[in-house]
Amino acid sequence: MNSRDADDLVPPVRVVSRIKNNRLVRAREALGYTISTVAGSLAMRPSYLCAIEAFRVPPVGKDGAWTRTAKKLAAFYGYAPDELW
């Protein structure tokens, strides 16, 4: 089998899955806010808020306590952190 034959075995599509924290997304959307609006109100970058919603930033620190950001975001939406994560 040459390298060209190996390339023929690669499917022509790519599957990408995205995991989001639906509780956070729904809390934001229920208030009618965009990611940019919430991020601006909390003095954070929209990309950071996206990372939080996508579980790429943990809501708890190494000590097991809620991070300041998690508490601030939960308070902004009117919830306790454990209601959103």
ABEGO torsion letter per residue (X at the ends): XBAAAAAAABBABBBBBBBBBAAAAAAAAAAGBBAAAAAAAAGBBAAAAAAAAAGABBABBAAGBBBAAAAAAAAAAGBBAAAAX
